[in-house]
Every structure is written in structure tokens, then in C-alpha cells.
Amino acid sequence: MKKYKTTSYVNIGVFFTVVFSLFFSCETQDGFSYKKSNSNADLGITAWQYIQNHDSLVLLEEAIKRTNTQDLYSTGTDKTFIAPTNEAFMEYLQNNSYQDLSEVPIPILRNVLNYHVVNAYVSFDDPNLMERNNPIPYPSENGQTLFLSHNSSFTGIINEGTSKQWDIVTSNLKALNGVIHVVPAIVYFSALSSEPDTPDPTIVRDTIFPMYDTYVNGGNQSGNNFGSDPLLKTKNVSGNGDYDRKSFLMYDLKHFKKEGVIVDLKLEIAVKFTLAKGVALDVYNVTDTLWTETGLTFNNATFPTTAPVSSIITTKVSKFEFDMMDYYKSLNHKGRISLMLDGEAGKDETDEFHSLQNIGGFNAPMLIARLSAGNTVLVLDKNTGLTVESGNAFAFNNNVLQVTGSPAGDITYTIKEAPQFGWLVQGLNILQVGDTFTQKDIDVMNLIYINNGSGTQDKIEVSAEDKAGANLNNFDIDVTIQ
């Protein structure tokens, strides 16, 4: 019997040297123990045989058997298989309150697996994929898009540039029927929350800068003030030690001068340096709005006791951007606000940002608002209903459902009645009554209906509204099950 085991992984590097010709060197795995080999050497077995032969893929094997999708992994040619490890499935089960794979509904499990297979051969030692950080879209077996790319070290990346991306831990395992990439997570598509693709004449921008910004340092510098420093610094080792730093920002929302309804608010911070460990960087609300830039220290600072109001995962970028709209809507006033930036507890990541005192031409931390004139009108342009085979999935698109009148990312649907014979799935989340999705989710096929194998007709009741307050009353989306 195979046993689950935890394995240490090493990123695969593919190095290119040009000496009158191009040479490739990479590593493949045998039982997740790395051995040097020719990058073009085949494993000599199918993807299904490879999965069956490796203890670290026991749960993937079980999922394939439960969904009866063995043929997907054993036949055909030129496929790309994303293979989640045991740890990936165990995390998925825990996050969704399942005890084991037997509790996951078969149609949902099949949809998860189908997203991990694309009908294209994508190996990161292919000269045609030389360009780094260039995510290329591929249609997956479940009808959604999966992006594949690599970084400068030729570590493969899944869904780079979307709201959630993953590094591949083992790349370019060449099976008889395709190429295998091993990942430590169940991956999914999540649309990037972004501004409208085309300018909207009803939308204007307004930007304000901090009244004050500084950072505090714990330990033997806890009584020092850093208000004149050109940088803001964060680092969380023990929370209050010699190397712990937290950044503070104060804004006055009355400094927004343009007319309209704020429909989006971002905190944008120019990055001087980040270790980019892929850990959380959090923004907190601070109750004290009377501190001064030249007087604040670790000793006299008021630290937050509530959860973060916004978070990102650090990456190597020139600026960090935090979504502050939910925080803004929660405020009972529109005056001074105080914010604190802090790294994920105990992760020891150094992050440095440009402050008001910087004289190098970099932007100070900005609050950037998008405002609507507030006179938008929503129109239900398309609602054709959808047809799905019994037990299968359908990815929504804007040929099936489209509301216009505002930017797609600003139009939010709220579920009033969930489907009776299936599930609405966004990413890995099963949506319930009261949950929401956007027109942008529909446009990029980020929403799926999965039938549970029963019924002939189903429906989803929703309402729609935009950030400026325009709305559409409840209406049904009809589902035909064949």
C-alpha cells in the first residue's frame, strides 16, 4: 500500500548558453529524487502510469479513479498535465471541510481535475517559450483558461498575472502522451480585479497623499523617531524586537476634491525593496489619528487590535496595491484615517517603500479613488440561459449573460436563489445565497455551473447593481440539463 509522505522540492532551473549553438540542461525526477538527465529524454511511460508509480501523487491517483477519468491521463498526445501533490489535496480537503476525497461530490472533483489538463504540449525548455514572465493562455478540459509561463530562473508559473498564481515545483516531466508539471496546490482561475479595459467617460480619478508617514522600530530603537527617513520600512520577526518595523500613514479623506461617488479606492505604495517571499503584507486601521510624524515611536504608537482591512501577497513588483474599498465603505466618517502596514507574523520579510520625505522623484504612498457621476443605468443585454450535460460543467461567458451600463468589474451580481440540481463555483469556492460575482468574472469565464447528475431544468436567481448605486431587480438564469 502506498503511504502519504511529505517531500522537499527544489525548483528546476533551465540554463541557456549560446556558444555557436543553444544547449539546454535541466533536471527530471524519479520518485521526487532529482537526477540529472537529458532535457529531451522521455519518461517512457504515460502520465497515468507515472502518477500510479509515485507515492507523492497517491491522492491524485485516487481522485482520477473516483471520477473515472483514467483515459484522460493514459491516451492521446501533446497534453499538459498539472499534477497536484498529496499535500495539495489535503489542503483542499481541509479548506472545504471534507474529511477525505469520498466526501467531495464527483462532478466537483471532476471539474477540479479537468482544469489541471490542457490540450497543448507546454514544456519550459521549448525555445518558443524563451520569453520570461509572458503568461500564455491555454484552454483547459473544463472550458476555462489556464495561463502558463516561467520566471527568469525558468521556474514554471501557473496563472501569472491573475489574482492568484502558483510556482511549479517540478517541471518538464516528459510522458508518452504529454508533459507533466507537479504543483503543491490545487490551482484555479481567478480573474484579476482591475480597472475597466476601456475608458469610461462617467468615471474620474482623484488622488491624495499622506498628511504624515513614518515607521517605528521595536527593541533597542523603540524610543526612536524615524519621521525624517526617506523610506518606510516593515519587517515582522517577533513583533516587537530589534528588527521589527511597522509603517504608519495618515490621510484626510476630505482632501478628495472631485465630485461623484467613490466606486473604487486603492492604496498604492512605491516599492524600494522587497524580499518577495510570497507572504502576506497587511494594512490595518489605527484608531489614533492624533500622532505626528516627528513624534511617533514604537513606545507611544497605538497598535491595532482588529483584523487587517486589506492584504496582498508580496512579489517582485515596482509598487504594491491594496484594495481599500470595503474599508472605505465601513467608515462612519470621511475625515482623517490612520493606517499601519505590517508583514506576516514571524516571516522575517524586509519591505521598504518610498515616503513623503523621498526626494528621488518617486511617488509617496497614494490613495487613488475612482469616482462615478452616479447617473448610470444598468441594462440586461443578454440572458440566454445555458445548456449542460448531466453531471458536467459549463463556464459562463458574456454570450450567455451580460449586463451593461458600467465597467464590467463594477457590476456585481448577488445570488438570491442557488441552483437546486448543482453548484455555482468561483475558483474553488461553492457560492451560496448572498454571495456575489461580477460581470468581469463572466467575461473571463471565472464562474462555473456544475450539474450534480440529476434534474432536467434548473435556475439561478440573481440581482445586479453597480458601485454607483444603479441596480436591476431579481431575475432568473435558466439551466437546461441534457
N, C-alpha and C positions, 0 to 999 in steps of 0.2 A: 504494500500500500504506500502511496506517495504521502509525504508529510509536508505541511506548510513550513517554509523556512524563510528567515529574513536574510537578505543578501545585500552586500555592499556593492554599489555600482560605481563605475568610473566612466565619465564622458568619453566618447570616441572622438579622437582628433583625426582629421584627414589633412595631410600636409601636401602642398603643391610646390614642386621645384622645377624650374624651367632651365634645362641645360640642353639646348637644341631640340628638346622634346619634353613632353609632360609626363611626369610619373606620379602615381598615387600610392599612398601607403595608409592602411587603416587596420583596424582590429575587428575580428568577429569573435563570437563567444561559443564555447562548448560548455553547456551547463552553467552559464554565467561566470565561468572562469576564463579570463581573457587569454587568448593565444594569438600571436601574430600570424597573419595569413595573407595570401594574395587577395586584394580587394575584389577581384572579379571571380573568385572561386565560389562555386555553388555549394550549398549545404548537402545537395544530393538527395534531399527528401522534400516532401510537400510541407506547407505551413502547418497543416493539421498534424502531420507526423512530428514535426518539431515541437509543437505545443504539447503533444502527448508525452514526449520524451523528457520534459523539463519540469522538475518539481516546483519551480517558482511560478509556473503557469497552471497549476492544478485547478484553481477556481475558474480560470478562463476555459479550460477543458470542460469543466462541469457545466458552465453556462452554455457552451456550444452544444453539449449533449442535451441539456434541458430544452433548448429551443429548436433542436433538430436541424441545426444549420451546418452540419459537418461538411456537406457538399461545397459550401461557400469557401471553406478553407482547404479543400482537397482537390478541387477541379479547377479548370480554366487556366489562364495565363495572364501575366502582366498585371497582377493586382498588388496593392499595397495594404499590408495588414498592420494595424496598430494593436499591439498585444499588451493589455494591462496585466500587471503582476498580481500575485495573491494579495499583497498589501493594498493595492488599488481597489480590489473588490471588497476587502474587509473594511476599508474606509467608506466606500459607497454604501455598504450594508449598514454600518453604524450611523452614518449621516441620515439615512432614510428609515431608521428604526426597524430594520429587518434583522432577524436572528441568523438567517442563512439564505442561500440562493433559492431554496424551495419556497420561501415566502414572497419572492418577487414575482408579480404576475408575468406569465410567459410573454405576452405581447410587449410589455415594457422592457423586459430583458432582451427580447429580440431586437427591439429598436435601439437599445444601447449598443449591442454588438454590431448592428448594421452601420451605425455611424462610424465605427472603427475600421471599416473596409472601403477602399475606393478602387474603382476600375481603371487604374493607371499605375505604371511602374515608376516609383519615385525613390531613387537611391541618391544619397547626398554626395557620392563620388562621381556623379554624372557631370561632365564638363558643361552641359547645358544649364546646370543649376549652380554655376560658379558664383553668381552674384549673391552676396550675403544680405540677410535681412530684407529679402524680397519675397513676401508670402504669396504663393501661387494657389488659386482656388481649385479644388477638385470636388466633383460631385460624389458624395458617399452613397452607400447602399440604401440609406433611409431617405434619400432625397435632399438632404441638407448639404451645405458646403463645409468642407474641411480644408483649412489652409496649411500648407507645408513649406518650410523654409529652413535656413540654418544661419547661425551667427558666424563671426569671424574665425572661430575655432572649429567650425564645421560641426558643431553640436546641432542636431536637428531640433526644430521648434514646431509645435502644433498650434495653429490658430494665432500666430503672431499678429499683433495689431488689433485684435478684438478685445473685448472686455476681460477675457481670461485666456492665458496661454500656458503651455507646458513645454519643458525640455524633455527630449527623448534621451533615455539613459543608455540605450544600446541601439545602434543604427546599422542599416545595410546588411542584414542577415538575408542572404540570397537563397530562397527556396526554389523548388522546381516550378512553382506556379506564381511566384511573385517575390516581393521583398518584405521583410519583417522589421518593424521598429518597436522596441519594448519601452513602455512608459510606466511610471509609478503611480498613475492616477487614471480614473475613468474620465475621459475627455468629452467635451460637449461644445457646441457652438453657442456663443453669446454675443449678440450684436453690440458693437461699440456705441456707447452713448456719446453722441456728437451733435454738433450744430447742424442746421439744415444744409443739404448739399448745394442748394441754390439760394441766392439772396432773397429775403422776404421783405418787401417794402414796408410792411407793418411792424417790423422788428427794428429796434435801435439798440445801441450799446451805450453803456456808461461804465466808467472805471474810477475807482477811488483807491488811494494809497493809505498806508497806516498813519495814524497820528504819532504812534510810538512803536518801536520794535527793539527787542533786545533778547539776550538769553541769560540764563542763570546756570551756575556750576555748583555741584554739591561738594561734599568732603571738605578739604582744607581751603577751598576757594568759596565756600558757601556764603561768606560775608562780602565778597567782591561784586562790584557792578561792572557790566560789560556794555553799557549803553552806547559807548563811542566806537565799538568794534564794527568794522565794515561787513562782518559776517554774522549770520545767525547759525547756531550750532545745536544739533541734537545728538544724543548718544544715551542709550539705556543699558547699563551694565548691572547695577544692583538697585538703581532707583535714586540713590542719594549719595553715592560715593565720589571719590576724587575725579572720576572720568564721566560722571553723569551730567548731562546738559539738557536743558529744555528751553525752547524758544517761545517768546511771548509776543503777541501782536495786538494792537488796539486800533479799532476803526470806529468812525462815526457814520452810521448809515444815512444820516441827514446830508452827508456830502454828495450823495447821488442827486443830481440836479435835473436829469431829463424826465420828461413826462411819460407816464404809461404804467402798466402793470408789470412788475418783475416776474418773468416766467422762467428764468434760469439764473443761477448765481454760482460762480466758480471762484475758488481761491487759487491763484496762480503764483508759484514761487520759483524764481530762477535758481537753478542748481549750480553751485560752485564745485562741489564734490559729493559723491555718494559711493559707498562700497557696493550698493545694489545687490544685497544678499537675497533679494526676493522676500523680504519680511515686511510687516506692517509699519506704516508711518501714520500716526493718528493725530487728528485735530480734536481738541476738547474745548468746551465752553468754560470760561473762567468767570466766576461771579464778581470778582473785584474789577471795577472799571476806573479806579482812582489811582492806580500805580503810575509812576513816572519812569521815563526811560533812563534817567540818571540816578534813580533811587532804588530800583528793583534789584533784589538779591535773592539767592536761594533761601536765605533765612527768613525774609519777610514776605516772600511770594505766597499768594493764595493758590493752592493746587486744587485741581478739580477732583470731585469725588463721584462724578457720574460717568456714564459710558461715552466713548468718542462720538462726536457729531458727524465725522466723516473720516474715511480711511482710504489709503492706497497701498499697493504693494510696490516696493522700490525696484526700479530698473535703471539702466544706464540711459538717461534722457537729459535734455537741457533744462527742463522745467517739470515740476510736479504740479498736478492739477487736481484739486479736491472739489467734489460736488457739494455745495453748501445750501442747496435749495430747500431740502427738508428742514435743515436747521433754521433757515430764514423764516419758513412758514410757521415754525414752532414759537417764534419770538412774540411776546405780547407788547413789544415796543419797537420802534425803529430809530433808536438813538445809538449810544455807544455800546460796542460789544468788545469783549476781550477773549482772545483765543490762545491756546497753548499747543505747541507741536511737541510730540514725544514719540520716540521709537518704541518698537515692540519690546516688552519687558524681557530683560536678560539676553537679548540677541546681540548686543555689543556692536551695533552698526553705527558708523560715523556718517552723518549727513551734514553738509554745510550749504548755506544759502546766502544770497546777496541781500543786504539790509538797506535801510534808508541811508545809512552812512557811506555806502559804497560810492566811489567816485569814478569807477571804471566804465561807466556807460551802461551797466546792466540794470534791468528793471528791479525796483523794490517790490516786495510782495503786494500783489494787487487783488482786490475784489472786483470781478468783472461781471456785470449784470447784463442780461438781455431783457429788454422791455417791449411789451406789445401795446399797441394803441388801445386794445381792449374791445375792438369792434369787429372781431372775427365772427364768421358764421360757418358752422360745420355742415357738410353735405355728405350723405351716404351715397357715394358714386357706384359702388359695386357690392353686391351681397348675393352671389350666385348659388351659395351652398356648395357642399363638397361631396364627393363620392369616394368611398374607401372600401377595399375588400375586407371581408370579415377577418378579424384578428390582426389586421395590418395597420400601417400608419400613413398619415397624409400630412405633408408640410404645407402650411398656409402660405399663400403668396398674394400679391395685390391684384391678381386677376380674379381672385375669389372674394376678397374683402378689402375694400378701400374707402376710407373717409378722407375727405379733403377739406381745405379751408384754413389749415395751419400747417407748419412744418411737421413731418411725419413723427419726429421724436417728441413733439409737444402734444400729440394726440394720444390719449390714454383710454383704453377700454377697461371697464370694470365688469367682472363676471357676476351676473345676477343669479344665474342658474347653471350649474355644471352639467356636463353630459351624463346621461343615465347609463349608457352602454359603452363607456370608455373613459378616457382621460385626456385632459389638455396638459401638455408638457412643455415647459420652457427650460432649456438647459437640462438639468437633472431634476427639476422641481415639478411636482404634480400640482397644478393650480386648483384652488378651491374657490368657493363663493367668496367674493370680496377681494380676491387677488386681481392684479392688473397686468396688462401688456400694452405695448404701443403699436402704432401704425408702422414704426420703423422695424419692430420685431417681425411684423407681417411681411414688409417689403424685402427683408433679407432672409426670410424663411427660418425665423428663430422660434416659431410656435408650431407645435405638432398636435394633431388629434390622433390618438391611438384607440382603435376599437378593441373591446375585450373578448371578441369572438362570438357575441350574441347580438340580437336585435336586427331590425331591418331599417328602422328610422331612428334618428337621434337629433337632438338640438342643443344649442348653447345660447343662453340668453345673456346679452351684454348691453351696457350703455357706453357712451363715449363722451369725452369732454377734452378741451384743450386747456393749456395753462393760463389762458386769459379769461376763462370762465364760460366760453361757448360750450354747448352740450347738445347731445342727441338723446332722446328718451329710449327706454329699453326696446331692443329688437332682437329677433331670433336669427341664428345662423343654422340652417338646416343641414343635416348629415344623412346621406343615403348609404346604407350598408349593403354590400352585394356578397 
